[in-house]
């Protein structure tokens, strides 16, 4: 099977000679002033492709000379491709999947088949490290809140066990905001309008206080729209709206050529109506056997929900980076950040006329990061030595109510009637690490890379309890806690009379050695080949969703990935073709995954998985005014030795891991009339069939007769594009469309059949379109 798959990979790679991330220029070194408009950067050859400068290895260097799989997308390119939110990056990066079932401010990432999957507890860290301006964001509530006025996005595929070392078994995504410019005042302002009464505004102002030394930049973002899923229940709003606002102020100070300070503060809030779901019952015609309801007569983007709740996410924080040149070859830099986030989710989980399942998520989080790095670069040696310390805390108070539609007819008699659960806990994690990486030129063409990171993680501690509630929300019974008469409080069942002061505690310590070793060969100035071995690590966790017994508040082991990768980066035909290939093989151990048992989410460790694949990226200048972009991702994943609920899942694919992804686009300057130009940028993407559950189509237990066959999305295409006019005066206008052919598709799923009689499936976005008008000054 694997030989035939690799053969197919090779054939597809040869036929995909047009593949690529949407390219964009990035900035100079992190300590230097950054250009306002990356597309104005100089080309090394007339008519050729621009250099892409990235800081993926904590130093400024060309992406083509960086021996890792990386996709860099500049801010102007993000705008031209219609990337308004994190989920849109799926259409720009191979083997990247993004779903946002709880609103665009909280995206879930999957990279090369490794993901958070359908795990939704607030205390779990993503295996894809998300960074904003190089600062690690532990809370998923903060991942989508600052994505405006961006200079670029860097997506690093593969374990990042050295320089981006915290919980990065799959890779890292670094959103880099525009820094102030020290040499000129300016900015931009734009407004937009689209279908579903979508109103948007965005802008930034750059003010030079002391030329060459001190500048301030302020930026803002606002979006509001009606829900795009029509709710037919009388008196209730439509679902899946937008309502967000954000602001950011940055200061850049460079008193001399050797010292730079960057200070940033931000605030963001998102408060849309809840995302829509399909609750498809287990009976014939999708009938829910508990309520008798079916949605089979509704259109895909219609629901009948008696209660549309709202999502509310707030995030705010500050960041300070300092850098100092200590000589011609040595520099030191520091990063300090503090962030707070809040989440409130109110959602009726079936989107039907019956009050079967209500969820209320309430959590508050905060975190701190401190990193120090020494950089050395001289005589063929590039070295980084650093240390990291960080902590994060989350306080959770969730309430779930079940079978409330029975209240008028069935008296409270747990567990044979409607009831609820209060689950509250707090968790604190601390992480310390030392790390270093050396790149050494063995010859003029051959260089070696070795990097190591040693991490100490401490979960000190989890402290929580849970209570059964009656119909009216009165607590009647403890299900998680520390019974006073238990001889073994850690393993006690936790069930007993209601006691608000009864708490269960959990704690664990983890430590790990991770890193990377590689060889890089520069065949020509424009062709680089590399091969590497790397190890990624993700710390152990506690199951925050285990609210029906102490035994369900389980601890899971750290996960590790051993990754082998080889690739080629090239620029050919006088820099009119950029063609990059990367092949990889992963041995994945102790993957942390969620299993839903009845009404409870349980964290598990999958003993072993195997993942391998191929990625092809290219950009081709077809004519002076026409550039083609495309990327291909091929992926094969399978579990080895995994059994859940008595069902063997050996050979099953990992969730959110399609075998094939494709992205393609053109950037075409249709007309250039001296004082301005007209550009057209169509784009298309394809995602092959993927599962939302590790069970794939298998039954969830030995007694399941329905199976998980609905927990999937078959392959689908998305088509979109932009048509824009840009004037030399600074005026610009853009018309855009996404999902042009109104493709129906799901992005996320949960098996809730055992307790609630239905499959939970979250919807992808339908066709949307609009226009933006702005002015650069």
C-alpha positions as a printed Julia matrix, in Angstrom:
777×3 Matrix{Float64}:
   0.0    0.0     0.0
   2.73   2.44    0.94
   4.8    1.76   -2.2
   1.8    2.38   -4.44
   0.94   5.51   -2.5
   4.47   6.89   -2.83
   4.4    6.04   -6.54
   1.18   8.05   -6.91
   2.75  10.87   -4.92
   5.65  10.99   -7.34
   3.42  11.03  -10.42
   1.27  13.8    -8.97
   4.36  15.8    -8.04
   5.65  15.63  -11.61
   2.32  16.78  -13.01
   1.94  19.58  -10.46
   4.82  21.71  -11.56
   2.76  24.73  -10.81
   2.41  24.53   -7.06
   2.8   27.08   -4.26
   1.79  29.15   -1.36
   0.63  32.6    -2.23
   3.9   34.41   -1.96
   4.66  37.66   -0.26
   7.67  39.59    0.72
   8.34  39.87    4.38
  10.49  42.25    6.3
  14.07  42.94    7.14
  15.52  41.67   10.35
  13.16  41.78   13.34
  15.07  44.69   14.81
  14.9   46.77   11.64
  12.18  49.12   10.36
   9.74  47.2     8.2
   8.48  48.31    4.77
   4.88  49.47    4.62
   4.11  47.71    1.35
   6.05  44.46    0.84
   5.15  44.24   -2.87
   7.39  47.23   -3.52
  10.53  45.3    -2.55
  13.19  45.07   -5.23
  13.5   42.05   -7.5
  16.9   40.54   -8.09
  16.14  40.05  -11.81
  13.78  42.09  -14.01
  10.5   40.22  -14.35
  11.56  37.59  -11.83
  10.1   36.61   -8.49
  10.8   38.69   -5.41
  12.86  37.43   -2.5
  10.88  36.16    0.46
  12.5   37.09    3.76
  11.31  35.21    6.87
  12.29  34.89   10.51
  11.24  31.26   10.94
  14.62  30.4    12.49
  14.62  33.48   14.75
  16.77  35.42   12.3
  16.08  37.17    9.03
  16.89  35.04    5.98
  15.52  34.15    2.58
  12.78  31.54    2.66
  14.51  29.77   -0.24
  17.68  29.34    1.84
  15.79  28.15    4.94
  15.99  24.32    5.02
  12.51  23.68    6.4
   9.01  23.44    4.92
   7.6   26.94    5.33
   4.87  28.95    3.65
   5.11  32.73    3.99
   2.14  34.9     3.01
   2.43  38.67    3.07
  -0.23  41.1     4.22
  -1.03  42.45    0.74
  -1.33  38.9    -0.58
  -3.65  37.97    2.29
  -5.9   40.85    1.25
  -5.77  40.07   -2.49
  -6.66  36.42   -1.83
  -9.58  37.3     0.42
  -8.02  35.9     3.6
 -10.16  37.66    6.21
  -9.84  35.1     9.02
  -7.66  32.18   10.06
  -9.89  29.57    8.39
  -9.15  31.13    4.98
  -5.51  30.02    5.26
  -6.67  26.5     4.34
  -6.8   27.74    0.76
  -3.17  28.9     0.82
  -1.12  26.22    2.62
  -0.75  22.53    1.67
  -1.86  19.94    4.24
  -3.37  22.63    6.48
  -6.97  22.26    7.7
  -8.74  24.87    9.83
 -12.21  24.68   11.36
 -13.9   27.28   13.54
 -16.99  25.57   15.04
 -17.07  28.03   17.96
 -16.58  31.22   15.97
 -13.73  32.63   13.88
 -11.95  33.95   16.99
 -11.24  30.35   18.08
  -9.89  28.38   15.09
  -8.83  24.73   15.36
  -5.75  23.9    13.26
  -4.68  20.58   11.69
  -1.29  20.33   10.0
  -0.08  17.24    8.16
  -2.76  15.22    9.94
  -1.84  16.28   13.49
  -4.52  18.34   15.19
  -6.6   19.14   18.25
  -9.25  17.16   16.32
 -12.69  17.54   17.92
 -11.36  18.15   21.44
 -13.08  21.24   22.85
 -11.98  21.64   26.48
 -10.48  25.0    27.44
  -7.52  23.49   29.31
  -6.0   21.63   26.35
  -3.17  23.14   24.3
  -3.04  22.82   20.54
  -0.28  20.62   19.01
   0.21  23.4    16.45
   1.99  26.22   18.23
   0.25  29.53   17.49
   2.37  32.66   17.87
   1.59  36.33   17.4
   4.7   38.45   16.93
   6.75  35.43   18.12
   4.84  35.2    21.43
   3.3   31.8    22.17
  -0.47  31.9    22.67
  -1.51  29.04   24.94
  -5.25  29.79   24.97
  -7.14  28.93   21.82
  -9.42  31.86   22.65
  -6.59  34.2    21.57
  -5.67  32.53   18.29
  -7.96  34.46   15.96
  -8.35  37.83   17.67
  -5.47  39.92   16.18
  -5.61  38.96   12.52
  -5.7   42.41   10.92
  -3.04  44.85    9.67
  -0.72  41.87    9.28
   2.67  42.08    7.7
   2.76  38.36    6.99
   1.94  34.88    8.22
   4.56  32.14    8.44
   3.36  28.53    8.56
   6.1   26.08    9.58
   5.18  22.49    8.76
   6.71  19.72   10.82
   7.7   19.41   14.5
   9.39  22.54   15.85
  11.25  21.07   18.81
  14.07  23.61   19.1
  13.25  27.27   18.47
   9.44  26.95   18.72
   9.43  24.33   21.39
   6.21  24.51   23.41
   3.69  21.83   22.4
   4.59  21.91   18.72
   4.34  18.33   17.51
   2.77  19.41   14.21
   4.27  22.8    13.42
   3.94  26.49   14.17
   1.89  29.38   12.79
   3.3   32.82   13.41
   1.06  35.85   12.73
   3.28  38.91   12.42
   1.67  42.32   12.74
   2.86  45.48   11.01
   5.48  47.26   13.05
   5.72  51.05   13.04
   7.86  52.6    10.33
  10.58  54.99   11.45
  10.97  56.93    8.21
   7.5   58.05    7.06
   4.02  58.89    8.24
   1.14  57.13    6.58
  -1.5   54.48    6.86
  -4.71  53.33    5.29
  -8.46  53.24    5.93
 -11.07  51.05    4.27
 -14.74  50.17    4.55
 -16.62  47.25    3.08
 -20.08  45.88    2.53
 -21.28  42.41    1.58
 -24.2   40.04    1.54
 -25.86  39.17    4.86
 -25.56  42.9     5.57
 -21.84  42.44    6.23
 -20.26  45.74    7.28
 -16.52  46.03    7.82
 -13.95  48.71    8.52
 -10.21  48.5     9.0
  -7.34  50.92    9.13
  -3.98  51.88   10.5
  -2.04  55.09   11.12
   1.74  55.34   11.33
   3.17  58.41   13.09
   6.89  59.21   13.16
   7.69  60.95   16.43
  11.45  61.16   15.96
  12.62  60.33   12.4
  14.73  57.2    12.3
  14.32  56.65   16.03
  10.73  56.58   17.31
   7.38  55.78   15.69
   3.88  54.75   16.76
   1.33  52.7    14.82
  -2.33  52.27   15.67
  -4.63  49.77   13.92
  -8.26  48.75   14.23
 -10.7   46.24   12.76
 -14.5   45.98   12.81
 -16.86  43.38   11.28
 -20.6   42.9    11.73
 -23.01  40.77    9.73
 -26.27  38.89    9.98
 -26.24  35.14   10.37
 -25.88  33.18    7.15
 -27.88  30.18    8.39
 -31.62  30.95    8.31
 -33.51  30.05   11.47
 -37.15  29.2    10.79
 -38.17  29.1    14.44
 -40.39  32.15   15.16
 -38.82  34.98   17.12
 -35.27  33.63   17.03
 -32.32  35.21   15.15
 -30.4   33.56   12.34
 -27.25  31.63   13.22
 -23.57  32.1    12.39
 -23.28  35.88   12.34
 -20.19  38.06   12.72
 -19.63  40.72   15.36
 -16.04  41.61   16.19
 -13.91  44.62   16.98
 -10.21  44.96   17.7
  -7.57  47.59   18.29
  -3.8   47.62   18.62
  -1.12  50.22   19.4
   2.56  49.57   18.69
   5.67  51.6    19.47
   9.07  51.1    17.85
  12.1   52.83   19.38
  15.57  52.69   17.85
  17.81  55.23   19.6
  20.89  53.99   17.72
  21.9   51.31   15.24
  22.55  48.72   17.96
  19.37  48.79   20.04
  15.69  48.3    19.2
  12.62  48.14   21.42
   9.14  47.12   20.27
   6.09  47.53   22.53
   2.57  46.41   21.63
  -0.79  46.46   23.38
  -4.03  45.08   21.98
  -7.68  44.37   22.72
 -10.18  42.3    20.77
 -13.76  41.17   21.21
 -15.94  38.78   19.21
 -19.65  38.34   20.04
 -21.55  36.63   17.18
 -24.68  34.52   17.27
 -23.82  30.84   17.66
 -22.57  28.72   14.81
 -25.14  26.47   13.18
 -25.13  22.68   13.44
 -27.09  19.85   11.94
 -28.43  17.4    14.51
 -29.13  14.3    12.42
 -31.01  11.64   14.35
 -30.27   7.93   14.36
 -33.73   6.91   13.17
 -34.98   6.49    9.61
 -34.96   9.79    7.75
 -32.69  11.35   10.36
 -35.36  11.22   13.08
 -34.11  11.7    16.63
 -35.63   8.78   18.62
 -35.75  10.88   21.8
 -37.71  13.81   20.41
 -39.18  12.52   17.16
 -37.72  15.5    15.28
 -36.1   15.39   11.84
 -34.61  18.18    9.73
 -34.9   16.28    6.43
 -37.29  18.87    4.89
 -34.9   21.78    5.48
 -32.31  23.21    3.13
 -28.66  22.83    4.08
 -28.42  26.38    5.4
 -31.69  26.27    7.35
 -32.41  25.24   10.94
 -35.35  25.32   13.38
 -33.75  26.25   16.69
 -35.82  27.48   19.63
 -32.69  29.1    21.13
 -29.78  30.71   19.29
 -27.19  31.66   21.86
 -24.12  33.81   21.41
 -20.39  33.34   21.55
 -18.35  35.96   23.36
 -14.58  35.99   23.33
 -12.36  38.79   24.61
  -8.59  38.91   24.53
  -6.09  41.57   25.53
  -2.41  41.76   26.24
   0.95  43.46   26.0
   4.25  42.46   24.42
   7.75  43.88   24.69
  10.75  42.79   22.63
  14.26  44.17   23.02
  17.31  43.55   20.87
  20.88  44.71   21.26
  23.85  44.29   18.96
  26.86  43.34   21.07
  29.34  43.46   18.22
  29.7   42.5    14.59
  28.73  38.86   15.21
  26.8   38.73   18.5
  23.38  40.03   19.54
  20.94  39.46   22.37
  17.15  39.7    22.27
  14.34  39.25   24.76
  10.6   38.74   24.5
   8.14  39.39   27.34
   4.38  39.07   26.98
   1.25  38.86   29.1
  -2.19  37.97   27.74
  -5.69  37.47   29.15
  -8.7   35.91   27.44
 -12.33  35.25   28.28
 -14.83  32.93   26.62
 -18.59  32.65   27.05
 -20.46  30.22   24.79
 -24.21  29.74   24.97
 -25.42  27.12   22.5
 -28.35  24.78   22.11
 -26.67  21.7    20.74
 -29.3   20.26   18.38
 -30.64  23.39   16.66
 -34.12  21.9    16.81
 -37.42  23.0    18.42
 -36.71  20.74   21.43
 -34.61  21.63   24.48
 -32.52  18.47   24.47
 -28.97  19.71   25.07
 -27.79  23.16   26.18
 -24.13  24.03   26.77
 -22.76  27.06   28.57
 -18.95  27.36   28.46
 -17.43  29.98   30.74
 -13.67  30.23   31.11
 -11.03  32.85   31.86
  -7.37  32.42   31.04
  -4.12  34.3    31.41
  -0.54  33.59   30.45
   3.01  34.93   30.64
   6.0   34.34   28.33
   9.63  35.24   28.85
  12.34  34.31   26.36
  15.99  35.33   26.01
  18.14  34.54   22.96
  21.78  35.04   22.01
  22.53  35.06   18.27
  26.0   34.53   16.75
  26.87  34.77   13.04
  30.48  34.7    11.8
  32.85  32.61    9.66
  30.28  30.06    8.5
  28.75  29.56   11.94
  25.23  30.66   12.85
  24.24  29.86   16.41
  21.35  30.57   18.76
  21.32  29.91   22.49
  18.25  30.69   24.57
  16.04  30.1    27.55
  12.27  30.15   27.99
   9.89  30.42   30.93
   6.13  30.59   30.71
   2.98  29.9    32.68
  -0.7   29.81   31.89
  -3.8   29.51   34.03
  -7.42  28.76   33.14
 -10.52  28.95   35.35
 -13.53  27.08   33.99
 -17.19  27.01   35.02
 -19.32  25.08   32.53
 -22.99  24.18   32.77
 -24.75  21.53   30.69
 -28.48  20.83   30.79
 -29.95  17.62   29.36
 -33.49  16.58   28.34
 -35.13  19.79   29.55
 -38.04  19.19   27.15
 -39.19  16.49   29.62
 -39.66  18.98   32.45
 -43.44  19.5    31.97
 -44.19  15.76   31.96
 -41.46  13.81   33.82
 -40.5   14.65   37.44
 -36.8   14.99   38.21
 -35.43  11.51   38.88
 -31.76  11.38   37.93
 -30.68   9.71   35.7
 -34.07   8.84   34.24
 -35.2   12.4    33.5
 -33.9   15.79   32.56
 -31.06  17.2    34.6
 -27.93  19.3    34.39
 -24.26  19.36   35.38
 -22.09  22.14   36.77
 -18.39  21.51   36.13
 -15.79  23.9    37.47
 -12.04  23.67   37.74
  -8.85  25.67   37.62
  -5.56  24.61   36.09
  -2.06  26.1    36.13
   0.82  24.98   33.92
   4.42  26.1    33.95
   7.04  25.44   31.32
  10.8   26.01   31.35
  13.29  25.24   28.59
  16.83  25.78   27.43
  17.57  25.5    23.74
  20.27  26.0    21.16
  20.84  25.56   17.45
  24.01  25.7    15.36
  24.27  25.9    11.57
  27.81  25.17   10.4
  29.26  25.39    6.89
  31.17  22.13    6.34
  32.13  23.19    2.8
  31.18  26.0     0.46
  28.03  24.06   -0.44
  27.36  21.65    2.42
  26.16  22.76    5.84
  24.89  20.94    8.92
  22.23  21.93   11.46
  21.87  20.62   14.98
  19.42  21.92   17.54
  18.38  20.7    20.99
  15.78  21.78   23.51
  15.24  20.43   27.0
  11.83  21.17   28.49
  10.43  20.89   32.02
   6.62  21.05   32.17
   4.64  21.17   35.38
   0.87  20.88   35.71
   0.42  22.35   39.21
  -2.35  21.89   39.47
  -5.81  20.86   38.36
  -8.46  21.48   41.06
 -12.11  20.91   40.3
 -15.51  19.53   41.14
 -18.78  18.77   39.38
 -22.4   18.56   40.53
 -25.66  17.13   39.24
 -28.43  19.73   38.93
 -32.19  19.28   38.89
 -34.49  20.83   36.25
 -34.29  24.22   37.95
 -30.51  24.29   38.26
 -30.33  23.36   41.94
 -27.3   21.19   42.85
 -28.3   17.84   44.35
 -25.29  15.54   44.03
 -21.5   15.67   43.67
 -19.96  13.65   40.84
 -16.37  14.93   41.04
 -14.75  15.81   44.31
 -12.91  14.45   47.32
 -15.19  12.49   49.67
 -14.14  13.15   53.26
 -14.44   9.5    54.23
 -12.44   8.12   51.29
  -9.27   6.22   52.14
  -7.97   6.95   48.61
  -9.12  10.47   47.64
  -7.29  10.44   44.3
  -9.06   7.34   42.98
 -12.35   7.76   44.85
 -15.45   7.81   42.62
 -16.31  11.37   43.69
 -20.04  10.69   43.95
 -21.71  11.83   47.14
 -24.04  14.39   48.72
 -23.71  17.91   47.36
 -20.73  19.7    48.9
 -19.52  22.86   47.15
 -16.19  22.64   48.99
 -15.3   19.15   47.8
 -12.54  19.32   45.18
 -10.47  16.78   43.3
  -6.84  17.63   42.51
  -4.57  16.31   39.8
  -0.91  17.09   39.06
   1.92  15.86   36.88
   5.48  16.68   35.84
   6.92  16.06   32.38
  10.32  16.62   30.87
  11.6   15.93   27.39
  14.51  16.33   25.02
  13.54  17.47   21.53
  15.4   18.97   18.62
  16.54  18.7    15.04
  19.53  17.53   13.02
  19.92  18.11    9.31
  22.19  18.36    6.29
  21.76  21.02    3.62
  23.39  21.08    0.17
  23.41  24.13   -2.11
  23.69  22.61   -5.61
  23.6   26.05   -7.22
  22.83  29.51   -5.87
  19.18  28.83   -6.7
  18.8   25.12   -5.8
  18.93  23.87   -2.21
  18.38  20.31   -1.0
  17.96  19.31    2.64
  17.3   16.25    4.78
  16.52  16.25    8.49
  15.36  14.34   11.52
  13.41  16.18   14.21
  11.47  15.38   17.35
   8.44  17.29   18.56
   6.88  17.16   22.01
   3.51  18.06   23.52
   3.15  18.01   27.3
   0.76  15.76   29.19
  -2.75  16.94   29.99
  -5.74  16.35   32.24
  -9.24  15.62   30.95
 -11.17  18.73   31.87
 -14.36  17.31   30.4
 -14.66  14.37   32.8
 -17.55  15.61   34.92
 -19.35  12.34   35.81
 -16.78  10.74   38.1
 -13.26  11.2    39.42
 -12.03   8.34   37.25
 -12.93  10.36   34.14
 -10.73  13.28   35.2
  -7.81  11.32   33.82
  -4.22  12.27   33.05
  -2.77  11.55   29.63
   0.86  11.09   28.71
   2.93  13.53   26.61
   2.92  12.91   22.89
   6.02  12.77   20.72
   6.69  12.8    17.01
   9.82  11.51   15.29
   9.87  13.17   11.89
  12.05  12.46    8.87
  11.93  14.98    6.04
  13.72  15.72    2.78
  13.11  18.54    0.39
  14.29  20.67   -2.51
  13.89  24.42   -2.93
  14.6   25.91   -6.32
  14.25  29.01   -8.47
  14.5   28.28  -12.18
  14.14  29.91  -15.58
  15.73  33.18  -14.57
  13.74  33.25  -11.33
  10.46  33.01  -13.21
   9.64  29.66  -11.6
   9.89  28.85   -7.93
   9.42  25.13   -7.25
   9.67  23.59   -3.76
   9.11  19.96   -2.76
   9.04  18.31    0.67
   8.5   14.67    1.59
   8.04  13.49    5.18
   7.55  10.41    7.34
   6.31  10.61   10.95
   6.25   8.12   13.79
   3.66   9.56   16.16
   3.44   8.22   19.71
   0.82   8.81   22.43
  -1.33  11.16   20.41
  -3.82  12.88   22.72
  -7.32  12.4    21.35
 -10.88  12.75   22.58
 -13.44   9.97   22.77
 -17.07  10.85   23.51
 -18.64   8.22   25.78
 -22.3    8.92   26.29
 -22.41  12.56   27.33
 -18.81  12.79   28.53
 -15.62  13.67   26.68
 -12.66  11.48   27.66
  -9.02  12.11   26.74
  -7.02   9.12   25.56
  -3.54   8.32   24.28
  -3.33   6.6    20.92
  -0.28   4.31   21.24
   1.13   4.89   17.77
   0.32   6.41   14.4
   2.16   6.62   11.11
   1.92   9.65    8.83
   3.72  10.35    5.56
   3.25  12.44    2.49
   4.5   14.9    -0.08
   4.05  18.62   -0.66
   4.71  20.57   -3.83
   4.64  24.37   -3.98
   5.4   26.65   -6.89
   4.99  30.1    -8.32
   5.41  30.74  -12.05
   5.66  34.08  -13.85
   3.78  33.24  -17.05
   3.9   36.76  -18.45
   4.85  40.24  -17.32
   1.38  40.71  -15.86
   0.42  37.13  -15.05
   1.63  34.91  -12.2
   0.29  31.44  -11.39
   0.3   29.92   -7.92
  -0.62  26.44   -6.74
   0.14  23.87   -4.08
  -0.46  20.14   -3.7
  -0.54  18.2    -0.44
  -0.56  14.39   -0.33
  -1.05  12.68    3.02
  -1.41   9.15    4.35
  -2.22   8.51    8.02
  -3.14   5.43   10.04
  -3.47   4.31   13.64
  -1.53   1.35   14.99
  -2.66  -0.43   18.16
  -5.59   1.85   19.0
  -8.7    0.38   20.63
 -11.55   2.55   21.92
 -14.69   1.22   23.65
 -13.77  -2.31   22.64
 -13.47  -1.44   18.94
 -10.13  -1.95   17.17
  -9.24   1.1    15.07
  -6.0   -0.25   13.61
  -5.49   1.12   10.12
  -8.04   3.91   10.54
  -7.09   7.37    9.35
  -6.5   10.25   11.74
  -9.31  12.83   11.88
  -9.03  16.07    9.86
  -6.42  14.45    7.6
  -7.56  14.45    3.95
  -5.4   12.41    1.6
  -5.23  15.16   -1.01
  -5.42  18.95   -0.99
  -4.93  21.38   -3.86
  -4.82  25.18   -4.03
  -4.46  27.21   -7.19
  -4.73  30.86   -8.18
  -3.69  33.51  -10.68
  -2.56  37.07  -10.13
  -3.35  38.9   -13.36
  -2.9   42.62  -14.0
  -5.68  43.02  -16.52
  -4.87  46.66  -17.35
  -2.19  49.15  -16.38
  -3.21  52.66  -17.4
  -0.39  54.69  -15.87
  -2.26  56.26  -12.98
  -3.52  52.9   -11.78
  -4.11  49.27  -12.57
  -6.85  46.64  -12.61
  -6.03  43.21  -11.19
  -7.91  39.92  -11.14
  -7.09  37.09   -8.72
  -9.27  33.98   -9.02
  -8.57  31.05   -6.71
  -9.7   27.46   -6.33
  -9.09  24.78   -3.71
  -9.93  21.12   -3.31
 -10.04  19.05   -0.14
 -10.56  15.32   -0.42
 -12.69  13.22    1.92
 -11.84  13.47    5.61
 -13.12  11.95    8.86
 -14.06  13.9    12.0
 -13.58  10.92   14.33
 -10.83   8.31   14.84
 -13.57   5.7    14.51
 -13.89   6.67   10.83
 -16.96   4.71    9.67
 -16.67   2.06   12.39
 -19.16   1.64   15.27
 -18.46   3.64   18.44
 -18.92   0.56   20.62
 -19.68  -3.12   20.35
 -23.42  -2.3    20.53
 -23.47   0.58   18.02
 -25.59  -0.34   14.98
 -25.55   3.1    13.3
 -21.73   3.51   13.06
 -19.84   6.77   12.53
 -20.39   6.88    8.77
 -21.86  10.4     9.0
 -18.8   11.76   10.83
 -17.08  12.79    7.62
 -16.99  15.29    4.8
 -16.59  14.05    1.26
 -14.26  15.83   -1.13
 -15.29  19.3    -2.25
 -14.12  22.3    -4.28
 -14.24  25.96   -3.26
 -13.92  28.73   -5.85
 -13.48  32.43   -5.2
 -11.67  35.49   -6.36
 -11.02  39.23   -6.21
 -11.26  41.99   -8.81
  -9.49  45.16   -7.76
  -8.55  48.65   -8.9
  -5.52  50.42   -7.39
  -4.72  54.07   -8.12
  -1.42  55.87   -7.73
  -3.29  58.43   -5.65
  -3.75  55.77   -2.97
  -7.39  54.98   -3.67
  -8.27  51.31   -4.12
 -11.43  49.22   -4.48
 -11.94  45.46   -4.46
 -14.89  43.2    -5.24
 -14.62  39.7    -3.79
 -16.47  36.41   -3.65
 -15.96  33.21   -1.66
 -17.5   29.8    -2.3
 -18.83  31.05   -5.61
 -20.86  27.92   -6.37
 -22.36  27.75   -2.85
 -20.84  24.36   -2.0
 -22.42  22.64    1.02
 -19.87  21.13    3.4
 -19.18  20.26    7.03
 -16.07  21.31    8.96
 -16.45  19.49   12.29
 -18.4   16.68   13.91
 -19.18  14.88   17.18
 -20.84  11.55   17.85
 -23.64  12.28   20.37
 -25.78   9.3    19.43
 -25.39   7.22   22.57
 -26.89   9.83   24.93
 -28.77  12.26   22.7
 -29.68  10.24   19.62
 -27.98  12.34   16.94
 -24.79  13.22   15.09
 -23.55  16.79   15.62
 -22.17  18.35   12.43
 -20.96  21.97   12.1
 -21.41  23.82    8.81
 -18.88  25.46    6.53
 -19.61  28.93    5.14
 -21.89  29.33    2.07
 -21.34  31.77   -0.79
 -20.42  35.26    0.35
 -19.53  38.36   -1.64
 -18.91  42.03   -1.18
 -16.79  45.06   -1.96
 -14.17  47.11   -0.15
 -13.1   50.69   -0.79
 -10.02  52.19    0.81
  -7.32  54.81    0.69
  -3.59  54.64    1.46
  -1.96  57.83    2.65
